[in-house]
């Protein structure tokens, strides 16, 4: 199977799960633009799923990231990898 290696630039949430937050600090919590590098496993109309680690025999994967399409700013293709899963 062919997998495209890409860099996805996207807007991620920013949150605070710790102690109390002063209400005046709330405007500082805005989405953060991030980049994720990986091979595209799923690309449908709602989301794109990448993995950044593949085992030699392609039976295991790690670092799975599924990104909603509405959050994606850009996808840059870095090349193709012919792998069998």
N, C-alpha and C positions, 0 to 999 in steps of 0.2 A: 504494500500500500504506500502511496505517496503522501508525505506530510510536509507542509510548508512551514519553514522556520520564520517567525515573524517577531517584530517588536510592536506591541500594542500600546498606544498612548491613550490613557483614559482617566476619567474623573472618578475618584474613590471618595467614600464618605470619610468624615472626620468626626470622631465622637469622644466622649469622656465618660468612662465608667467608674471613675474613682470617687473621691469624697465630694462634698458640696462644691458648687461652682457659683461664683458671684454672677448675678444677672448681667452686670456690665461687661463680662468676659464673653458672653454668648455670641456677639457678632464676630468674634475671632474664629469661631468654628465654622469654617467654610469647606467645601469639597477640595480635595488635594489632587493635583494632576500627577499621575505616576506612569511608569513604563514597565511593562511585563514582557519578558522574552520567553518564547516557547514554541513548540510544534502544535499546529492546529489539529485537534482531534475532532471537534464538532464545530460546525459553522452553519447555524440556521438563522431564521429570520429574527429570533429574539435574543440570541446570545452566541458567544464564541467561547469554546473551552480549549485551553492550552495545557500542555504538560511540559515541564522543563527537564524532566529526567525520564529516561527510558532504559530498561535493562537490555543487555545484548540480544537476548532472544525475543524481546518485545512482549513478554508475558507479564511484566510488572512496570508500573509507572509511578512517579511521585511528583509532588509539587503541582497539583491540579488546581487550575484557576479558571472559573467560569465567570465571564464578564458580560453584563447586559449590553446589548447593542446601543441603547440610548446613552450609555456612559462613554462610548468610544469616540475619541477625537480622530484617530488615524491608525492605520495598520500598514507597517512597512515590511515588505517581503524581503527576507534575507537569503532565500534559496529553498531548495527542495531536498528532502531526504527520502529515499526509497526504502521503506521498512515494512516488514510483515508483522501484524499484530494478531 
